[in-house]
Protein backbone atom coordinates (compact mmCIF):
# COMPACT_ATOMS: atom_id res chain seq x y z
CA UNK A 1 0.00 0.00 0.00
CA UNK A 2 2.85 2.39 0.76
CA UNK A 3 4.27 1.70 -2.70
CA UNK A 4 1.04 2.81 -4.35
CA UNK A 5 1.07 6.07 -2.43
CA UNK A 6 4.41 6.78 -4.08
CA UNK A 7 3.92 5.25 -7.53
CA UNK A 8 0.54 6.78 -8.42
CA UNK A 9 1.71 10.42 -8.09
CA UNK A 10 4.93 9.57 -9.93
CA UNK A 11 2.95 8.01 -12.80
CA UNK A 12 0.60 11.00 -12.97
CA UNK A 13 3.57 13.38 -12.92
CA UNK A 14 5.33 11.53 -15.75
CA UNK A 15 2.12 11.54 -17.76
CA UNK A 16 1.77 15.30 -17.30
CA UNK A 17 5.38 15.82 -18.34
CA UNK A 18 4.78 13.77 -21.49
CA UNK A 19 1.59 15.69 -22.25
CA UNK A 20 3.43 18.97 -21.76
CA UNK A 21 6.21 17.83 -24.12
CA UNK A 22 3.61 16.88 -26.73
CA UNK A 23 1.89 20.28 -26.55
CA UNK A 24 5.27 22.03 -26.70
CA UNK A 25 6.12 20.08 -29.86
CA UNK A 26 2.77 21.01 -31.39
CA UNK A 27 3.30 24.72 -30.64
CA UNK A 28 6.86 24.76 -31.96
CA UNK A 29 5.82 23.27 -35.33
CA UNK A 30 7.36 19.81 -35.08
CA UNK A 31 4.38 18.18 -36.82
CA UNK A 32 3.66 20.76 -39.52
CA UNK A 33 4.73 18.88 -42.67
CA UNK A 34 5.52 15.20 -42.09
CA UNK A 35 4.97 14.17 -45.74
CA UNK A 36 7.22 16.93 -47.07
CA UNK A 37 10.21 15.67 -45.14
CA UNK A 38 9.59 12.09 -46.27
CA UNK A 39 9.43 13.12 -49.93
CA UNK A 40 12.38 15.52 -49.66
CA UNK A 41 14.78 12.71 -48.72
CA UNK A 42 14.01 10.95 -52.03
CA UNK A 43 14.83 13.97 -54.22
CA UNK A 44 18.25 14.20 -55.80
CA UNK A 45 19.66 17.69 -55.34
CA UNK A 46 22.94 17.09 -57.19
CA UNK A 47 23.41 19.62 -59.98
CA UNK A 48 26.19 18.75 -62.37
Backbone atoms as SQL, in Angstrom:
CREATE TABLE atoms (id INTEGER PRIMARY KEY, chain TEXT, resi INTEGER, resn TEXT, atom TEXT, x REAL, y REAL, z REAL);
INSERT INTO atoms VALUES
  (1, 'A', 1, 'UNK', 'N', 0.817, -1.198, 0.000),
  (2, 'A', 1, 'UNK', 'CA', 0.000, 0.000, 0.000),
  (3, 'A', 1, 'UNK', 'C', 0.858, 1.259, 0.000),
  (4, 'A', 2, 'UNK', 'N', 1.966, 1.227, 0.735),
  (5, 'A', 2, 'UNK', 'CA', 2.848, 2.385, 0.760),
  (6, 'A', 2, 'UNK', 'C', 3.479, 2.640, -0.611),
  (7, 'A', 3, 'UNK', 'N', 3.709, 1.552, -1.355),
  (8, 'A', 3, 'UNK', 'CA', 4.270, 1.704, -2.696),
  (9, 'A', 3, 'UNK', 'C', 3.320, 2.427, -3.627),
  (10, 'A', 4, 'UNK', 'N', 2.024, 2.145, -3.506),
  (11, 'A', 4, 'UNK', 'CA', 1.037, 2.814, -4.351),
  (12, 'A', 4, 'UNK', 'C', 0.944, 4.303, -4.047),
  (13, 'A', 5, 'UNK', 'N', 1.123, 4.654, -2.798),
  (14, 'A', 5, 'UNK', 'CA', 1.072, 6.068, -2.434),
  (15, 'A', 5, 'UNK', 'C', 2.225, 6.849, -3.065),
  (16, 'A', 6, 'UNK', 'N', 3.285, 6.156, -3.409),
  (17, 'A', 6, 'UNK', 'CA', 4.412, 6.784, -4.079),
  (18, 'A', 6, 'UNK', 'C', 4.299, 6.677, -5.598),
  (19, 'A', 7, 'UNK', 'N', 3.901, 5.500, -6.097),
  (20, 'A', 7, 'UNK', 'CA', 3.922, 5.250, -7.528),
  (21, 'A', 7, 'UNK', 'C', 2.807, 5.966, -8.295),
  (22, 'A', 8, 'UNK', 'N', 1.641, 6.119, -7.715),
  (23, 'A', 8, 'UNK', 'CA', 0.542, 6.779, -8.424),
  (24, 'A', 8, 'UNK', 'C', 0.870, 8.249, -8.704),
  (25, 'A', 9, 'UNK', 'N', 1.334, 9.044, -7.751),
  (26, 'A', 9, 'UNK', 'CA', 1.706, 10.420, -8.091),
  (27, 'A', 9, 'UNK', 'C', 2.878, 10.510, -9.079),
  (28, 'A', 10, 'UNK', 'N', 3.811, 9.577, -8.989),
  (29, 'A', 10, 'UNK', 'CA', 4.927, 9.570, -9.935),
  (30, 'A', 10, 'UNK', 'C', 4.415, 9.297, -11.340),
  (31, 'A', 11, 'UNK', 'N', 3.499, 8.329, -11.492),
  (32, 'A', 11, 'UNK', 'CA', 2.948, 8.014, -12.799),
  (33, 'A', 11, 'UNK', 'C', 2.141, 9.184, -13.361),
  (34, 'A', 12, 'UNK', 'N', 1.376, 9.839, -12.515),
  (35, 'A', 12, 'UNK', 'CA', 0.602, 11.003, -12.968),
  (36, 'A', 12, 'UNK', 'C', 1.550, 12.138, -13.362),
  (37, 'A', 13, 'UNK', 'N', 2.589, 12.343, -12.594),
  (38, 'A', 13, 'UNK', 'CA', 3.575, 13.380, -12.920),
  (39, 'A', 13, 'UNK', 'C', 4.281, 13.115, -14.242),
  (40, 'A', 14, 'UNK', 'N', 4.684, 11.872, -14.478),
  (41, 'A', 14, 'UNK', 'CA', 5.332, 11.534, -15.746),
  (42, 'A', 14, 'UNK', 'C', 4.372, 11.702, -16.919),
  (43, 'A', 15, 'UNK', 'N', 3.113, 11.348, -16.705),
  (44, 'A', 15, 'UNK', 'CA', 2.115, 11.544, -17.755),
  (45, 'A', 15, 'UNK', 'C', 1.920, 13.010, -18.086),
  (46, 'A', 16, 'UNK', 'N', 1.907, 13.858, -17.069),
  (47, 'A', 16, 'UNK', 'CA', 1.767, 15.298, -17.299),
  (48, 'A', 16, 'UNK', 'C', 2.996, 15.883, -17.994),
  (49, 'A', 17, 'UNK', 'N', 4.168, 15.370, -17.661),
  (50, 'A', 17, 'UNK', 'CA', 5.382, 15.820, -18.344),
  (51, 'A', 17, 'UNK', 'C', 5.335, 15.422, -19.820),
  (52, 'A', 18, 'UNK', 'N', 4.900, 14.210, -20.100),
  (53, 'A', 18, 'UNK', 'CA', 4.776, 13.767, -21.490),
  (54, 'A', 18, 'UNK', 'C', 3.747, 14.571, -22.252),
  (55, 'A', 19, 'UNK', 'N', 2.624, 14.880, -21.616),
  (56, 'A', 19, 'UNK', 'CA', 1.590, 15.694, -22.251),
  (57, 'A', 19, 'UNK', 'C', 2.102, 17.102, -22.518),
  (58, 'A', 20, 'UNK', 'N', 2.838, 17.653, -21.568),
  (59, 'A', 20, 'UNK', 'CA', 3.429, 18.973, -21.764),
  (60, 'A', 20, 'UNK', 'C', 4.435, 18.977, -22.908),
  (61, 'A', 21, 'UNK', 'N', 5.244, 17.924, -23.025),
  (62, 'A', 21, 'UNK', 'CA', 6.208, 17.834, -24.123),
  (63, 'A', 21, 'UNK', 'C', 5.493, 17.723, -25.462),
  (64, 'A', 22, 'UNK', 'N', 4.382, 17.003, -25.499),
  (65, 'A', 22, 'UNK', 'CA', 3.605, 16.884, -26.734),
  (66, 'A', 22, 'UNK', 'C', 3.040, 18.234, -27.146),
  (67, 'A', 23, 'UNK', 'N', 2.451, 18.971, -26.214),
  (68, 'A', 23, 'UNK', 'CA', 1.887, 20.280, -26.551),
  (69, 'A', 23, 'UNK', 'C', 2.984, 21.279, -26.935),
  (70, 'A', 24, 'UNK', 'N', 4.157, 21.176, -26.307),
  (71, 'A', 24, 'UNK', 'CA', 5.271, 22.035, -26.696),
  (72, 'A', 24, 'UNK', 'C', 5.690, 21.742, -28.138),
  (73, 'A', 25, 'UNK', 'N', 5.745, 20.449, -28.501),
  (74, 'A', 25, 'UNK', 'CA', 6.123, 20.083, -29.863),
  (75, 'A', 25, 'UNK', 'C', 5.083, 20.564, -30.869),
  (76, 'A', 26, 'UNK', 'N', 3.812, 20.507, -30.495),
  (77, 'A', 26, 'UNK', 'CA', 2.767, 21.006, -31.393),
  (78, 'A', 26, 'UNK', 'C', 2.912, 22.512, -31.601),
  (79, 'A', 27, 'UNK', 'N', 3.165, 23.256, -30.538),
  (80, 'A', 27, 'UNK', 'CA', 3.297, 24.717, -30.639),
  (81, 'A', 27, 'UNK', 'C', 4.533, 25.127, -31.415),
  (82, 'A', 28, 'UNK', 'N', 5.617, 24.366, -31.312),
  (83, 'A', 28, 'UNK', 'CA', 6.856, 24.762, -31.965),
  (84, 'A', 28, 'UNK', 'C', 6.920, 24.299, -33.416),
  (85, 'A', 29, 'UNK', 'N', 5.886, 23.629, -33.915),
  (86, 'A', 29, 'UNK', 'CA', 5.815, 23.274, -35.331),
  (87, 'A', 29, 'UNK', 'C', 6.521, 21.983, -35.703),
  (88, 'A', 30, 'UNK', 'N', 6.680, 21.059, -34.779),
  (89, 'A', 30, 'UNK', 'CA', 7.360, 19.812, -35.084),
  (90, 'A', 30, 'UNK', 'C', 6.554, 18.905, -36.006),
  (91, 'A', 31, 'UNK', 'N', 5.239, 19.067, -36.053),
  (92, 'A', 31, 'UNK', 'CA', 4.385, 18.179, -36.821),
  (93, 'A', 31, 'UNK', 'C', 3.717, 18.894, -37.994),
  (94, 'A', 32, 'UNK', 'N', 4.305, 19.970, -38.480),
  (95, 'A', 32, 'UNK', 'CA', 3.658, 20.761, -39.524),
  (96, 'A', 32, 'UNK', 'C', 3.599, 20.050, -40.870),
  (97, 'A', 33, 'UNK', 'N', 4.692, 19.462, -41.338),
  (98, 'A', 33, 'UNK', 'CA', 4.734, 18.885, -42.672),
  (99, 'A', 33, 'UNK', 'C', 5.446, 17.537, -42.669),
  (100, 'A', 34, 'UNK', 'N', 4.819, 16.481, -42.143),
  (101, 'A', 34, 'UNK', 'CA', 5.517, 15.197, -42.086),
  (102, 'A', 34, 'UNK', 'C', 5.724, 14.558, -43.459),
  (103, 'A', 35, 'UNK', 'N', 4.795, 14.773, -44.429),
  (104, 'A', 35, 'UNK', 'CA', 4.968, 14.172, -45.743),
  (105, 'A', 35, 'UNK', 'C', 6.053, 14.885, -46.544),
  (106, 'A', 36, 'UNK', 'N', 6.208, 16.181, -46.338),
  (107, 'A', 36, 'UNK', 'CA', 7.221, 16.931, -47.075),
  (108, 'A', 36, 'UNK', 'C', 8.623, 16.448, -46.759),
  (109, 'A', 37, 'UNK', 'N', 8.891, 16.154, -45.524),
  (110, 'A', 37, 'UNK', 'CA', 10.213, 15.669, -45.144),
  (111, 'A', 37, 'UNK', 'C', 10.468, 14.277, -45.707),
  (112, 'A', 38, 'UNK', 'N', 9.436, 13.444, -45.737),
  (113, 'A', 38, 'UNK', 'CA', 9.594, 12.090, -46.267),
  (114, 'A', 38, 'UNK', 'C', 9.857, 12.124, -47.772),
  (115, 'A', 39, 'UNK', 'N', 9.216, 13.025, -48.494),
  (116, 'A', 39, 'UNK', 'CA', 9.430, 13.120, -49.933),
  (117, 'A', 39, 'UNK', 'C', 10.745, 13.825, -50.246),
  (118, 'A', 40, 'UNK', 'N', 11.161, 14.750, -49.417),
  (119, 'A', 40, 'UNK', 'CA', 12.377, 15.518, -49.661),
  (120, 'A', 40, 'UNK', 'C', 13.634, 14.637, -49.610),
  (121, 'A', 41, 'UNK', 'N', 13.600, 13.576, -48.821),
  (122, 'A', 41, 'UNK', 'CA', 14.776, 12.715, -48.722),
  (123, 'A', 41, 'UNK', 'C', 14.977, 11.904, -49.997),
  (124, 'A', 42, 'UNK', 'N', 13.914, 11.721, -50.791),
  (125, 'A', 42, 'UNK', 'CA', 14.011, 10.952, -52.028),
  (126, 'A', 42, 'UNK', 'C', 14.461, 11.792, -53.210),
  (127, 'A', 43, 'UNK', 'N', 14.450, 13.096, -53.099),
  (128, 'A', 43, 'UNK', 'CA', 14.830, 13.974, -54.216),
  (129, 'A', 43, 'UNK', 'C', 16.350, 14.067, -54.313),
  (130, 'A', 44, 'UNK', 'N', 16.821, 14.073, -55.559),
  (131, 'A', 44, 'UNK', 'CA', 18.253, 14.198, -55.801),
  (132, 'A', 44, 'UNK', 'C', 18.572, 15.646, -56.072),
  (133, 'A', 45, 'UNK', 'N', 19.356, 16.278, -55.210),
  (134, 'A', 45, 'UNK', 'CA', 19.660, 17.689, -55.336),
  (135, 'A', 45, 'UNK', 'C', 21.008, 17.950, -56.006),
  (136, 'A', 46, 'UNK', 'N', 21.642, 16.913, -56.539),
  (137, 'A', 46, 'UNK', 'CA', 22.936, 17.090, -57.190),
  (138, 'A', 46, 'UNK', 'C', 22.753, 17.780, -58.533),
  (139, 'A', 47, 'UNK', 'N', 23.436, 18.912, -58.700),
  (140, 'A', 47, 'UNK', 'CA', 23.409, 19.615, -59.980),
  (141, 'A', 47, 'UNK', 'C', 24.799, 19.560, -60.594),
  (142, 'A', 48, 'UNK', 'N', 24.893, 18.913, -61.718),
  (143, 'A', 48, 'UNK', 'CA', 26.195, 18.750, -62.371),
  (144, 'A', 48, 'UNK', 'C', 26.471, 19.849, -63.350);
